[in-house]
Amino acid sequence: PLRVAAFNVFNALGAPGTASFEDVARILQRINADVVSLEELQSDFNNLASLQQRLGLPYGYRPTSSSHAVGILSRY
């Protein structure tokens, strides 16, 4: 089975070490989805790359701009 998750980070993911980032990371680690969509990234694409690495999802799409961008992380 393919596990897919959508998560609205609500006005930014936050930097590694912040409560917002760590909360999102813990939830997504527990869900262990194969594909994750994150909404409302607010241009914090470096933080998305950190989350991608933390979750062990080797493939991702990180938009380069937009105030309410969607990023996608995937095992495939």
Predicted model as a PDB file, atoms N, CA, C, CB and O in Angstrom, pLDDT in the B-factor column:
MODEL        1                                                                  
ATOM      1  N   PRO A   1       0.818  -1.209   0.000  1.00 92.00           N  
ATOM      2  CA  PRO A   1       0.000   0.000   0.000  1.00 92.00           C  
ATOM      3  C   PRO A   1       0.857   1.266   0.000  1.00 92.00           C  
ATOM      4  CB  PRO A   1      -0.928   0.003   1.207  1.00 92.00           C  
ATOM      5  O   PRO A   1       1.954   1.294   0.557  1.00 92.00           O  
ATOM      6  N   LEU A   2       0.343   2.280  -0.621  1.00 96.00           N  
ATOM      7  CA  LEU A   2       0.989   3.587  -0.685  1.00 96.00           C  
ATOM      8  C   LEU A   2       0.371   4.480   0.384  1.00 96.00           C  
ATOM      9  CB  LEU A   2       0.841   4.226  -2.107  1.00 96.00           C  
ATOM     10  O   LEU A   2      -0.847   4.649   0.428  1.00 96.00           O  
ATOM     11  N   ARG A   3       1.210   5.052   1.246  1.00 96.00           N  
ATOM     12  CA  ARG A   3       0.726   5.952   2.303  1.00 96.00           C  
ATOM     13  C   ARG A   3       0.986   7.394   1.870  1.00 96.00           C  
ATOM     14  CB  ARG A   3       1.425   5.646   3.681  1.00 96.00           C  
ATOM     15  O   ARG A   3       2.123   7.765   1.581  1.00 96.00           O  
ATOM     16  N   VAL A   4      -0.064   8.195   1.828  1.00 97.00           N  
ATOM     17  CA  VAL A   4       0.018   9.589   1.388  1.00 97.00           C  
ATOM     18  C   VAL A   4      -0.505  10.475   2.520  1.00 97.00           C  
ATOM     19  CB  VAL A   4      -0.798   9.822   0.059  1.00 97.00           C  
ATOM     20  O   VAL A   4      -1.518  10.162   3.145  1.00 97.00           O  
ATOM     21  N   ALA A   5       0.192  11.576   2.775  1.00 97.00           N  
ATOM     22  CA  ALA A   5      -0.239  12.518   3.812  1.00 97.00           C  
ATOM     23  C   ALA A   5      -0.212  13.938   3.268  1.00 97.00           C  
ATOM     24  CB  ALA A   5       0.658  12.405   5.067  1.00 97.00           C  
ATOM     25  O   ALA A   5       0.670  14.302   2.490  1.00 97.00           O  
ATOM     26  N   ALA A   6      -1.174  14.724   3.681  1.00 95.00           N  
ATOM     27  CA  ALA A   6      -1.202  16.163   3.398  1.00 95.00           C  
ATOM     28  C   ALA A   6      -1.155  16.871   4.744  1.00 95.00           C  
ATOM     29  CB  ALA A   6      -2.489  16.583   2.561  1.00 95.00           C  
ATOM     30  O   ALA A   6      -1.859  16.492   5.680  1.00 95.00           O  
ATOM     31  N   PHE A   7      -0.320  17.904   4.835  1.00 93.00           N  
ATOM     32  CA  PHE A   7      -0.136  18.596   6.107  1.00 93.00           C  
ATOM     33  C   PHE A   7      -0.066  20.090   5.851  1.00 93.00           C  
ATOM     34  CB  PHE A   7       1.143  18.102   6.836  1.00 93.00           C  
ATOM     35  O   PHE A   7       0.771  20.549   5.075  1.00 93.00           O  
ATOM     36  N   ASN A   8      -0.940  20.853   6.497  1.00 92.00           N  
ATOM     37  CA  ASN A   8      -0.898  22.303   6.400  1.00 92.00           C  
ATOM     38  C   ASN A   8      -0.072  22.808   7.572  1.00 92.00           C  
ATOM     39  CB  ASN A   8      -2.341  22.928   6.397  1.00 92.00           C  
ATOM     40  O   ASN A   8      -0.486  22.690   8.725  1.00 92.00           O  
ATOM     41  N   VAL A   9       1.096  23.372   7.278  1.00 88.00           N  
ATOM     42  CA  VAL A   9       1.980  23.847   8.345  1.00 88.00           C  
ATOM     43  C   VAL A   9       1.535  25.197   8.900  1.00 88.00           C  
ATOM     44  CB  VAL A   9       3.409  23.950   7.832  1.00 88.00           C  
ATOM     45  O   VAL A   9       2.137  25.701   9.848  1.00 88.00           O  
ATOM     46  N   PHE A  10       0.501  25.783   8.329  1.00 84.00           N  
ATOM     47  CA  PHE A  10      -0.130  27.016   8.795  1.00 84.00           C  
ATOM     48  C   PHE A  10       0.875  28.147   9.011  1.00 84.00           C  
ATOM     49  CB  PHE A  10      -0.881  26.752  10.082  1.00 84.00           C  
ATOM     50  O   PHE A  10       1.360  28.375  10.119  1.00 84.00           O  
ATOM     51  N   ASN A  11       1.167  28.834   7.932  1.00 78.00           N  
ATOM     52  CA  ASN A  11       2.025  30.022   7.944  1.00 78.00           C  
ATOM     53  C   ASN A  11       3.483  29.747   8.261  1.00 78.00           C  
ATOM     54  CB  ASN A  11       1.503  30.994   8.926  1.00 78.00           C  
ATOM     55  O   ASN A  11       4.111  30.528   8.977  1.00 78.00           O  
ATOM     56  N   ALA A  12       4.022  28.691   7.765  1.00 79.00           N  
ATOM     57  CA  ALA A  12       5.457  28.391   7.790  1.00 79.00           C  
ATOM     58  C   ALA A  12       5.777  27.146   8.600  1.00 79.00           C  
ATOM     59  CB  ALA A  12       6.223  29.566   8.352  1.00 79.00           C  
ATOM     60  O   ALA A  12       5.118  26.826   9.590  1.00 79.00           O  
ATOM     61  N   LEU A  13       6.792  26.472   8.151  1.00 87.00           N  
ATOM     62  CA  LEU A  13       7.270  25.254   8.786  1.00 87.00           C  
ATOM     63  C   LEU A  13       8.117  25.565  10.009  1.00 87.00           C  
ATOM     64  CB  LEU A  13       8.066  24.422   7.798  1.00 87.00           C  
ATOM     65  O   LEU A  13       8.028  24.867  11.019  1.00 87.00           O  
ATOM     66  N   GLY A  14       8.924  26.590   9.929  1.00 88.00           N  
ATOM     67  CA  GLY A  14       9.841  26.916  11.022  1.00 88.00           C  
ATOM     68  C   GLY A  14      11.179  26.236  10.826  1.00 88.00           C  
ATOM     69  O   GLY A  14      11.298  25.299  10.036  1.00 88.00           O  
ATOM     70  N   ALA A  15      12.165  26.696  11.529  1.00 92.00           N  
ATOM     71  CA  ALA A  15      13.525  26.161  11.412  1.00 92.00           C  
ATOM     72  C   ALA A  15      13.690  24.929  12.294  1.00 92.00           C  
ATOM     73  CB  ALA A  15      14.567  27.233  11.794  1.00 92.00           C  
ATOM     74  O   ALA A  15      12.990  24.779  13.295  1.00 92.00           O  
ATOM     75  N   PRO A  16      14.621  24.044  11.919  1.00 94.00           N  
ATOM     76  CA  PRO A  16      14.910  22.897  12.781  1.00 94.00           C  
ATOM     77  C   PRO A  16      15.231  23.365  14.200  1.00 94.00           C  
ATOM     78  CB  PRO A  16      16.084  22.069  12.211  1.00 94.00           C  
ATOM     79  O   PRO A  16      15.960  24.338  14.393  1.00 94.00           O  
ATOM     80  N   GLY A  17      14.684  22.669  15.178  1.00 95.00           N  
ATOM     81  CA  GLY A  17      14.885  23.049  16.568  1.00 95.00           C  
ATOM     82  C   GLY A  17      13.740  23.859  17.147  1.00 95.00           C  
ATOM     83  O   GLY A  17      13.568  23.910  18.365  1.00 95.00           O  
ATOM     84  N   THR A  18      12.944  24.502  16.274  1.00 94.00           N  
ATOM     85  CA  THR A  18      11.788  25.248  16.772  1.00 94.00           C  
ATOM     86  C   THR A  18      10.636  24.278  17.036  1.00 94.00           C  
ATOM     87  CB  THR A  18      11.359  26.352  15.757  1.00 94.00           C  
ATOM     88  O   THR A  18      10.593  23.184  16.473  1.00 94.00           O  
ATOM     89  N   ALA A  19       9.725  24.682  17.878  1.00 93.00           N  
ATOM     90  CA  ALA A  19       8.594  23.818  18.222  1.00 93.00           C  
ATOM     91  C   ALA A  19       7.774  23.454  16.989  1.00 93.00           C  
ATOM     92  CB  ALA A  19       7.701  24.500  19.256  1.00 93.00           C  
ATOM     93  O   ALA A  19       7.346  22.310  16.842  1.00 93.00           O  
ATOM     94  N   SER A  20       7.553  24.430  16.099  1.00 90.00           N  
ATOM     95  CA  SER A  20       6.723  24.151  14.922  1.00 90.00           C  
ATOM     96  C   SER A  20       7.372  23.093  14.028  1.00 90.00           C  
ATOM     97  CB  SER A  20       6.480  25.442  14.118  1.00 90.00           C  
ATOM     98  O   SER A  20       6.696  22.172  13.569  1.00 90.00           O  
ATOM     99  N   PHE A  21       8.661  23.216  13.782  1.00 93.00           N  
ATOM    100  CA  PHE A  21       9.370  22.237  12.943  1.00 93.00           C  
ATOM    101  C   PHE A  21       9.378  20.869  13.612  1.00 93.00           C  
ATOM    102  CB  PHE A  21      10.818  22.701  12.664  1.00 93.00           C  
ATOM    103  O   PHE A  21       9.066  19.866  12.970  1.00 93.00           O  
ATOM    104  N   GLU A  22       9.727  20.815  14.879  1.00 95.00           N  
ATOM    105  CA  GLU A  22       9.849  19.535  15.583  1.00 95.00           C  
ATOM    106  C   GLU A  22       8.504  18.836  15.710  1.00 95.00           C  
ATOM    107  CB  GLU A  22      10.453  19.747  16.966  1.00 95.00           C  
ATOM    108  O   GLU A  22       8.440  17.609  15.629  1.00 95.00           O  
ATOM    109  N   ASP A  23       7.422  19.597  15.909  1.00 94.00           N  
ATOM    110  CA  ASP A  23       6.092  19.002  15.977  1.00 94.00           C  
ATOM    111  C   ASP A  23       5.717  18.354  14.645  1.00 94.00           C  
ATOM    112  CB  ASP A  23       5.052  20.061  16.364  1.00 94.00           C  
ATOM    113  O   ASP A  23       5.230  17.223  14.612  1.00 94.00           O  
ATOM    114  N   VAL A  24       5.947  19.080  13.546  1.00 94.00           N  
ATOM    115  CA  VAL A  24       5.647  18.540  12.220  1.00 94.00           C  
ATOM    116  C   VAL A  24       6.494  17.293  11.962  1.00 94.00           C  
ATOM    117  CB  VAL A  24       5.901  19.609  11.121  1.00 94.00           C  
ATOM    118  O   VAL A  24       5.976  16.284  11.485  1.00 94.00           O  
ATOM    119  N   ALA A  25       7.781  17.352  12.269  1.00 96.00           N  
ATOM    120  CA  ALA A  25       8.675  16.214  12.043  1.00 96.00           C  
ATOM    121  C   ALA A  25       8.212  14.984  12.821  1.00 96.00           C  
ATOM    122  CB  ALA A  25      10.111  16.576  12.440  1.00 96.00           C  
ATOM    123  O   ALA A  25       8.189  13.883  12.273  1.00 96.00           O  
ATOM    124  N   ARG A  26       7.847  15.156  14.082  1.00 96.00           N  
ATOM    125  CA  ARG A  26       7.400  14.021  14.908  1.00 96.00           C  
ATOM    126  C   ARG A  26       6.116  13.393  14.363  1.00 96.00           C  
ATOM    127  CB  ARG A  26       7.177  14.476  16.358  1.00 96.00           C  
ATOM    128  O   ARG A  26       5.986  12.171  14.299  1.00 96.00           O  
ATOM    129  N   ILE A  27       5.188  14.239  13.978  1.00 96.00           N  
ATOM    130  CA  ILE A  27       3.921  13.716  13.440  1.00 96.00           C  
ATOM    131  C   ILE A  27       4.178  12.938  12.152  1.00 96.00           C  
ATOM    132  CB  ILE A  27       2.913  14.872  13.179  1.00 96.00           C  
ATOM    133  O   ILE A  27       3.674  11.829  11.981  1.00 96.00           O  
ATOM    134  N   LEU A  28       4.957  13.519  11.255  1.00 96.00           N  
ATOM    135  CA  LEU A  28       5.207  12.848   9.983  1.00 96.00           C  
ATOM    136  C   LEU A  28       6.061  11.601  10.146  1.00 96.00           C  
ATOM    137  CB  LEU A  28       5.875  13.797   9.020  1.00 96.00           C  
ATOM    138  O   LEU A  28       5.896  10.646   9.387  1.00 96.00           O  
ATOM    139  N   GLN A  29       6.965  11.583  11.111  1.00 97.00           N  
ATOM    140  CA  GLN A  29       7.726  10.365  11.379  1.00 97.00           C  
ATOM    141  C   GLN A  29       6.790   9.254  11.854  1.00 97.00           C  
ATOM    142  CB  GLN A  29       8.829  10.630  12.430  1.00 97.00           C  
ATOM    143  O   GLN A  29       6.942   8.098  11.460  1.00 97.00           O  
ATOM    144  N   ARG A  30       5.837   9.603  12.690  1.00 97.00           N  
ATOM    145  CA  ARG A  30       4.885   8.613  13.207  1.00 97.00           C  
ATOM    146  C   ARG A  30       3.977   8.083  12.098  1.00 97.00           C  
ATOM    147  CB  ARG A  30       4.035   9.226  14.329  1.00 97.00           C  
ATOM    148  O   ARG A  30       3.677   6.890  12.057  1.00 97.00           O  
ATOM    149  N   ILE A  31       3.540   8.967  11.200  1.00 95.00           N  
ATOM    150  CA  ILE A  31       2.670   8.564  10.091  1.00 95.00           C  
ATOM    151  C   ILE A  31       3.434   7.675   9.106  1.00 95.00           C  
ATOM    152  CB  ILE A  31       2.107   9.808   9.363  1.00 95.00           C  
ATOM    153  O   ILE A  31       2.880   6.722   8.559  1.00 95.00           O  
ATOM    154  N   ASN A  32       4.716   8.002   8.888  1.00 96.00           N  
ATOM    155  CA  ASN A  32       5.583   7.239   7.990  1.00 96.00           C  
ATOM    156  C   ASN A  32       4.998   7.128   6.582  1.00 96.00           C  
ATOM    157  CB  ASN A  32       5.825   5.848   8.557  1.00 96.00           C  
ATOM    158  O   ASN A  32       4.941   6.042   6.006  1.00 96.00           O  
ATOM    159  N   ALA A  33       4.565   8.269   6.038  1.00 97.00           N  
ATOM    160  CA  ALA A  33       3.969   8.295   4.701  1.00 97.00           C  
ATOM    161  C   ALA A  33       5.044   8.159   3.628  1.00 97.00           C  
ATOM    162  CB  ALA A  33       3.172   9.593   4.491  1.00 97.00           C  
ATOM    163  O   ALA A  33       6.201   8.527   3.833  1.00 97.00           O  
ATOM    164  N   ASP A  34       4.636   7.625   2.486  1.00 98.00           N  
ATOM    165  CA  ASP A  34       5.531   7.488   1.335  1.00 98.00           C  
ATOM    166  C   ASP A  34       5.600   8.784   0.533  1.00 98.00           C  
ATOM    167  CB  ASP A  34       5.069   6.337   0.433  1.00 98.00           C  
ATOM    168  O   ASP A  34       6.622   9.087  -0.084  1.00 98.00           O  
ATOM    169  N   VAL A  35       4.520   9.538   0.546  1.00 97.00           N  
ATOM    170  CA  VAL A  35       4.430  10.819  -0.150  1.00 97.00           C  
ATOM    171  C   VAL A  35       3.786  11.814   0.809  1.00 97.00           C  
ATOM    172  CB  VAL A  35       3.608  10.697  -1.494  1.00 97.00           C  
ATOM    173  O   VAL A  35       2.761  11.520   1.424  1.00 97.00           O  
ATOM    174  N   VAL A  36       4.394  12.996   0.932  1.00 96.00           N  
ATOM    175  CA  VAL A  36       3.890  14.027   1.840  1.00 96.00           C  
ATOM    176  C   VAL A  36       3.759  15.339   1.080  1.00 96.00           C  
ATOM    177  CB  VAL A  36       4.827  14.195   3.074  1.00 96.00           C  
ATOM    178  O   VAL A  36       4.688  15.764   0.392  1.00 96.00           O  
ATOM    179  N   SER A  37       2.612  15.972   1.205  1.00 94.00           N  
ATOM    180  CA  SER A  37       2.387  17.304   0.657  1.00 94.00           C  
ATOM    181  C   SER A  37       2.298  18.268   1.838  1.00 94.00           C  
ATOM    182  CB  SER A  37       1.082  17.356  -0.236  1.00 94.00           C  
ATOM    183  O   SER A  37       1.555  18.030   2.790  1.00 94.00           O  
ATOM    184  N   LEU A  38       3.060  19.355   1.767  1.00 92.00           N  
ATOM    185  CA  LEU A  38       3.042  20.366   2.839  1.00 92.00           C  
ATOM    186  C   LEU A  38       2.567  21.691   2.269  1.00 92.00           C  
ATOM    187  CB  LEU A  38       4.453  20.527   3.491  1.00 92.00           C  
ATOM    188  O   LEU A  38       3.154  22.217   1.323  1.00 92.00           O  
ATOM    189  N   GLU A  39       1.503  22.226   2.846  1.00 89.00           N  
ATOM    190  CA  GLU A  39       0.912  23.472   2.377  1.00 89.00           C  
ATOM    191  C   GLU A  39       1.292  24.642   3.279  1.00 89.00           C  
ATOM    192  CB  GLU A  39      -0.604  23.340   2.301  1.00 89.00           C  
ATOM    193  O   GLU A  39       1.619  24.462   4.452  1.00 89.00           O  
ATOM    194  N   GLU A  40       1.241  25.853   2.703  1.00 85.00           N  
ATOM    195  CA  GLU A  40       1.532  27.124   3.378  1.00 85.00           C  
ATOM    196  C   GLU A  40       2.976  27.213   3.875  1.00 85.00           C  
ATOM    197  CB  GLU A  40       0.584  27.315   4.547  1.00 85.00           C  
ATOM    198  O   GLU A  40       3.221  27.572   5.027  1.00 85.00           O  
ATOM    199  N   LEU A  41       3.911  26.890   3.013  1.00 83.00           N  
ATOM    200  CA  LEU A  41       5.324  26.898   3.404  1.00 83.00           C  
ATOM    201  C   LEU A  41       5.890  28.294   3.631  1.00 83.00           C  
ATOM    202  CB  LEU A  41       6.137  26.206   2.358  1.00 83.00           C  
ATOM    203  O   LEU A  41       6.914  28.429   4.301  1.00 83.00           O  
ATOM    204  N   GLN A  42       5.270  29.317   3.104  1.00 79.00           N  
ATOM    205  CA  GLN A  42       5.718  30.703   3.330  1.00 79.00           C  
ATOM    206  C   GLN A  42       7.191  30.918   3.014  1.00 79.00           C  
ATOM    207  CB  GLN A  42       5.460  31.097   4.762  1.00 79.00           C  
ATOM    208  O   GLN A  42       7.886  31.611   3.757  1.00 79.00           O  
ATOM    209  N   SER A  43       7.667  30.348   1.949  1.00 72.00           N  
ATOM    210  CA  SER A  43       9.045  30.557   1.467  1.00 72.00           C  
ATOM    211  C   SER A  43      10.131  29.957   2.352  1.00 72.00           C  
ATOM    212  CB  SER A  43       9.301  32.017   1.328  1.00 72.00           C  
ATOM    213  O   SER A  43      11.294  30.324   2.184  1.00 72.00           O  
ATOM    214  N   ASP A  44       9.827  29.068   3.275  1.00 75.00           N  
ATOM    215  CA  ASP A  44      10.885  28.468   4.098  1.00 75.00           C  
ATOM    216  C   ASP A  44      11.338  27.135   3.500  1.00 75.00           C  
ATOM    217  CB  ASP A  44      10.393  28.262   5.552  1.00 75.00           C  
ATOM    218  O   ASP A  44      11.213  26.078   4.119  1.00 75.00           O  
ATOM    219  N   PHE A  45      11.864  27.219   2.283  1.00 78.00           N  
ATOM    220  CA  PHE A  45      12.213  26.036   1.516  1.00 78.00           C  
ATOM    221  C   PHE A  45      13.484  25.352   2.042  1.00 78.00           C  
ATOM    222  CB  PHE A  45      12.393  26.409   0.060  1.00 78.00           C  
ATOM    223  O   PHE A  45      13.643  24.144   1.863  1.00 78.00           O  
ATOM    224  N   ASN A  46      14.378  26.092   2.679  1.00 83.00           N  
ATOM    225  CA  ASN A  46      15.543  25.455   3.299  1.00 83.00           C  
ATOM    226  C   ASN A  46      15.097  24.564   4.454  1.00 83.00           C  
ATOM    227  CB  ASN A  46      16.552  26.520   3.797  1.00 83.00           C  
ATOM    228  O   ASN A  46      15.667  23.496   4.676  1.00 83.00           O  
ATOM    229  N   ASN A  47      14.084  25.001   5.180  1.00 89.00           N  
ATOM    230  CA  ASN A  47      13.555  24.187   6.270  1.00 89.00           C  
ATOM    231  C   ASN A  47      12.883  22.931   5.729  1.00 89.00           C  
ATOM    232  CB  ASN A  47      12.564  24.997   7.114  1.00 89.00           C  
ATOM    233  O   ASN A  47      12.923  21.876   6.362  1.00 89.00           O  
ATOM    234  N   LEU A  48      12.265  23.049   4.556  1.00 89.00           N  
ATOM    235  CA  LEU A  48      11.665  21.881   3.921  1.00 89.00           C  
ATOM    236  C   LEU A  48      12.742  20.869   3.555  1.00 89.00           C  
ATOM    237  CB  LEU A  48      10.868  22.293   2.671  1.00 89.00           C  
ATOM    238  O   LEU A  48      12.528  19.665   3.696  1.00 89.00           O  
ATOM    239  N   ALA A  49      13.883  21.334   3.093  1.00 90.00           N  
ATOM    240  CA  ALA A  49      14.997  20.436   2.767  1.00 90.00           C  
ATOM    241  C   ALA A  49      15.490  19.722   4.034  1.00 90.00           C  
ATOM    242  CB  ALA A  49      16.163  21.227   2.103  1.00 90.00           C  
ATOM    243  O   ALA A  49      15.836  18.542   3.986  1.00 90.00           O  
ATOM    244  N   SER A  50      15.520  20.422   5.139  1.00 93.00           N  
ATOM    245  CA  SER A  50      15.912  19.806   6.417  1.00 93.00           C  
ATOM    246  C   SER A  50      14.909  18.745   6.837  1.00 93.00           C  
ATOM    247  CB  SER A  50      16.038  20.872   7.519  1.00 93.00           C  
ATOM    248  O   SER A  50      15.293  17.680   7.320  1.00 93.00           O  
ATOM    249  N   LEU A  51      13.618  19.031   6.654  1.00 95.00           N  
ATOM    250  CA  LEU A  51      12.585  18.061   6.993  1.00 95.00           C  
ATOM    251  C   LEU A  51      12.693  16.844   6.083  1.00 95.00           C  
ATOM    252  CB  LEU A  51      11.185  18.694   6.885  1.00 95.00           C  
ATOM    253  O   LEU A  51      12.547  15.709   6.537  1.00 95.00           O  
ATOM    254  N   GLN A  52      12.945  17.077   4.821  1.00 95.00           N  
ATOM    255  CA  GLN A  52      13.102  15.991   3.855  1.00 95.00           C  
ATOM    256  C   GLN A  52      14.220  15.042   4.296  1.00 95.00           C  
ATOM    257  CB  GLN A  52      13.400  16.557   2.449  1.00 95.00           C  
ATOM    258  O   GLN A  52      14.063  13.822   4.254  1.00 95.00           O  
ATOM    259  N   GLN A  53      15.330  15.611   4.712  1.00 95.00           N  
ATOM    260  CA  GLN A  53      16.456  14.811   5.176  1.00 95.00           C  
ATOM    261  C   GLN A  53      16.096  14.060   6.460  1.00 95.00           C  
ATOM    262  CB  GLN A  53      17.685  15.703   5.407  1.00 95.00           C  
ATOM    263  O   GLN A  53      16.410  12.877   6.593  1.00 95.00           O  
ATOM    264  N   ARG A  54      15.452  14.726   7.385  1.00 95.00           N  
ATOM    265  CA  ARG A  54      15.066  14.106   8.659  1.00 95.00           C  
ATOM    266  C   ARG A  54      14.148  12.910   8.445  1.00 95.00           C  
ATOM    267  CB  ARG A  54      14.378  15.130   9.561  1.00 95.00           C  
ATOM    268  O   ARG A  54      14.273  11.890   9.122  1.00 95.00           O  
ATOM    269  N   LEU A  55      13.211  13.048   7.485  1.00 96.00           N  
ATOM    270  CA  LEU A  55      12.235  11.985   7.239  1.00 96.00           C  
ATOM    271  C   LEU A  55      12.779  10.878   6.340  1.00 96.00           C  
ATOM    272  CB  LEU A  55      10.988  12.569   6.619  1.00 96.00           C  
ATOM    273  O   LEU A  55      12.153   9.827   6.203  1.00 96.00           O  
ATOM    274  N   GLY A  56      13.929  11.104   5.733  1.00 96.00           N  
ATOM    275  CA  GLY A  56      14.507  10.098   4.852  1.00 96.00           C  
ATOM    276  C   GLY A  56      13.734   9.929   3.557  1.00 96.00           C  
ATOM    277  O   GLY A  56      13.640   8.827   3.017  1.00 96.00           O  
ATOM    278  N   LEU A  57      13.181  11.032   3.062  1.00 96.00           N  
ATOM    279  CA  LEU A  57      12.446  11.006   1.804  1.00 96.00           C  
ATOM    280  C   LEU A  57      13.347  11.616   0.721  1.00 96.00           C  
ATOM    281  CB  LEU A  57      11.079  11.786   1.923  1.00 96.00           C  
ATOM    282  O   LEU A  57      13.502  12.837   0.670  1.00 96.00           O  
ATOM    283  N   PRO A  58      13.935  10.793  -0.136  1.00 94.00           N  
ATOM    284  CA  PRO A  58      14.980  11.264  -1.039  1.00 94.00           C  
ATOM    285  C   PRO A  58      14.531  12.166  -2.183  1.00 94.00           C  
ATOM    286  CB  PRO A  58      15.656  10.110  -1.605  1.00 94.00           C  
ATOM    287  O   PRO A  58      15.358  12.864  -2.770  1.00 94.00           O  
ATOM    288  N   TYR A  59      13.259  12.167  -2.509  1.00 95.00           N  
ATOM    289  CA  TYR A  59      12.791  12.964  -3.639  1.00 95.00           C  
ATOM    290  C   TYR A  59      11.871  14.063  -3.139  1.00 95.00           C  
ATOM    291  CB  TYR A  59      12.067  12.080  -4.678  1.00 95.00           C  
ATOM    292  O   TYR A  59      11.085  13.865  -2.213  1.00 95.00           O  
ATOM    293  N   GLY A  60      11.980  15.217  -3.764  1.00 91.00           N  
ATOM    294  CA  GLY A  60      11.124  16.307  -3.327  1.00 91.00           C  
ATOM    295  C   GLY A  60      10.991  17.384  -4.366  1.00 91.00           C  
ATOM    296  O   GLY A  60      11.834  17.536  -5.249  1.00 91.00           O  
ATOM    297  N   TYR A  61       9.926  18.122  -4.246  1.00 89.00           N  
ATOM    298  CA  TYR A  61       9.706  19.310  -5.046  1.00 89.00           C  
ATOM    299  C   TYR A  61       9.608  20.471  -4.078  1.00 89.00           C  
ATOM    300  CB  TYR A  61       8.421  19.187  -5.942  1.00 89.00           C  
ATOM    301  O   TYR A  61       8.734  20.509  -3.212  1.00 89.00           O  
ATOM    302  N   ARG A  62      10.517  21.416  -4.237  1.00 78.00           N  
ATOM    303  CA  ARG A  62      10.521  22.615  -3.399  1.00 78.00           C  
ATOM    304  C   ARG A  62      10.348  23.820  -4.318  1.00 78.00           C  
ATOM    305  CB  ARG A  62      11.847  22.726  -2.549  1.00 78.00           C  
ATOM    306  O   ARG A  62      11.264  24.159  -5.067  1.00 78.00           O  
ATOM    307  N   PRO A  63       9.209  24.461  -4.271  1.00 74.00           N  
ATOM    308  CA  PRO A  63       9.018  25.641  -5.109  1.00 74.00           C  
ATOM    309  C   PRO A  63      10.011  26.729  -4.733  1.00 74.00           C  
ATOM    310  CB  PRO A  63       7.583  26.166  -4.986  1.00 74.00           C  
ATOM    311  O   PRO A  63      10.492  26.778  -3.601  1.00 74.00           O  
ATOM    312  N   THR A  64      10.307  27.585  -5.671  1.00 66.00           N  
ATOM    313  CA  THR A  64      11.307  28.626  -5.424  1.00 66.00           C  
ATOM    314  C   THR A  64      10.707  29.922  -4.915  1.00 66.00           C  
ATOM    315  CB  THR A  64      12.075  28.900  -6.678  1.00 66.00           C  
ATOM    316  O   THR A  64      11.429  30.779  -4.406  1.00 66.00           O  
ATOM    317  N   SER A  65       9.413  30.076  -5.041  1.00 66.00           N  
ATOM    318  CA  SER A  65       8.776  31.292  -4.531  1.00 66.00           C  
ATOM    319  C   SER A  65       7.290  31.054  -4.347  1.00 66.00           C  
ATOM    320  CB  SER A  65       9.018  32.486  -5.482  1.00 66.00           C  
ATOM    321  O   SER A  65       6.753  30.053  -4.821  1.00 66.00           O  
ATOM    322  N   SER A  66       6.636  31.954  -3.672  1.00 65.00           N  
ATOM    323  CA  SER A  66       5.199  31.965  -3.423  1.00 65.00           C  
ATOM    324  C   SER A  66       4.972  32.055  -1.926  1.00 65.00           C  
ATOM    325  CB  SER A  66       4.511  30.701  -4.017  1.00 65.00           C  
ATOM    326  O   SER A  66       5.689  31.441  -1.136  1.00 65.00           O  
ATOM    327  N   SER A  67       3.986  32.811  -1.555  1.00 66.00           N  
ATOM    328  CA  SER A  67       3.731  32.999  -0.134  1.00 66.00           C  
ATOM    329  C   SER A  67       2.970  31.830   0.495  1.00 66.00           C  
ATOM    330  CB  SER A  67       2.960  34.275   0.076  1.00 66.00           C  
ATOM    331  O   SER A  67       3.030  31.639   1.710  1.00 66.00           O  
ATOM    332  N   HIS A  68       2.264  31.055  -0.309  1.00 73.00           N  
ATOM    333  CA  HIS A  68       1.532  29.906   0.219  1.00 73.00           C  
ATOM    334  C   HIS A  68       1.863  28.663  -0.604  1.00 73.00           C  
ATOM    335  CB  HIS A  68       0.004  30.174   0.213  1.00 73.00           C  
ATOM    336  O   HIS A  68       0.966  27.950  -1.052  1.00 73.00           O  
ATOM    337  N   ALA A  69       3.130  28.416  -0.795  1.00 82.00           N  
ATOM    338  CA  ALA A  69       3.592  27.333  -1.655  1.00 82.00           C  
ATOM    339  C   ALA A  69       3.323  25.965  -1.061  1.00 82.00           C  
ATOM    340  CB  ALA A  69       5.060  27.483  -1.926  1.00 82.00           C  
ATOM    341  O   ALA A  69       3.174  25.815   0.152  1.00 82.00           O  
ATOM    342  N   VAL A  70       3.264  24.973  -1.931  1.00 87.00           N  
ATOM    343  CA  VAL A  70       3.110  23.586  -1.556  1.00 87.00           C  
ATOM    344  C   VAL A  70       4.392  22.853  -1.925  1.00 87.00           C  
ATOM    345  CB  VAL A  70       1.872  22.948  -2.246  1.00 87.00           C  
ATOM    346  O   VAL A  70       4.878  22.970  -3.050  1.00 87.00           O  
ATOM    347  N   GLY A  71       4.935  22.102  -0.984  1.00 89.00           N  
ATOM    348  CA  GLY A  71       6.102  21.272  -1.243  1.00 89.00           C  
ATOM    349  C   GLY A  71       5.697  19.813  -1.179  1.00 89.00           C  
ATOM    350  O   GLY A  71       4.782  19.445  -0.444  1.00 89.00           O  
ATOM    351  N   ILE A  72       6.380  18.986  -1.951  1.00 93.00           N  
ATOM    352  CA  ILE A  72       6.061  17.564  -1.966  1.00 93.00           C  
ATOM    353  C   ILE A  72       7.332  16.778  -1.710  1.00 93.00           C  
ATOM    354  CB  ILE A  72       5.411  17.144  -3.312  1.00 93.00           C  
ATOM    355  O   ILE A  72       8.365  17.031  -2.330  1.00 93.00           O  
ATOM    356  N   LEU A  73       7.251  15.823  -0.793  1.00 96.00           N  
ATOM    357  CA  LEU A  73       8.356  14.936  -0.459  1.00 96.00           C  
ATOM    358  C   LEU A  73       7.909  13.508  -0.741  1.00 96.00           C  
ATOM    359  CB  LEU A  73       8.801  15.109   1.034  1.00 96.00           C  
ATOM    360  O   LEU A  73       6.743  13.166  -0.546  1.00 96.00           O  
ATOM    361  N   SER A  74       8.852  12.665  -1.206  1.00 97.00           N  
ATOM    362  CA  SER A  74       8.455  11.325  -1.596  1.00 97.00           C  
ATOM    363  C   SER A  74       9.589  10.317  -1.474  1.00 97.00           C  
ATOM    364  CB  SER A  74       7.940  11.338  -3.002  1.00 97.00           C  
ATOM    365  O   SER A  74      10.762  10.662  -1.612  1.00 97.00           O  
ATOM    366  N   ARG A  75       9.222   9.069  -1.215  1.00 95.00           N  
ATOM    367  CA  ARG A  75      10.177   7.965  -1.277  1.00 95.00           C  
ATOM    368  C   ARG A  75      10.447   7.548  -2.707  1.00 95.00           C  
ATOM    369  CB  ARG A  75       9.667   6.777  -0.481  1.00 95.00           C  
ATOM    370  O   ARG A  75      11.465   6.918  -2.994  1.00 95.00           O  
ATOM    371  N   TYR A  76       9.542   7.896  -3.604  1.00 93.00           N  
ATOM    372  CA  TYR A  76       9.611   7.402  -4.981  1.00 93.00           C  
ATOM    373  C   TYR A  76       9.886   8.511  -5.966  1.00 93.00           C  
ATOM    374  CB  TYR A  76       8.329   6.703  -5.354  1.00 93.00           C  
ATOM    375  O   TYR A  76       9.974   8.261  -7.168  1.00 93.00           O  
TER     376      TYR A  76                                                      
ENDMDL                                                                          
END                                                                             
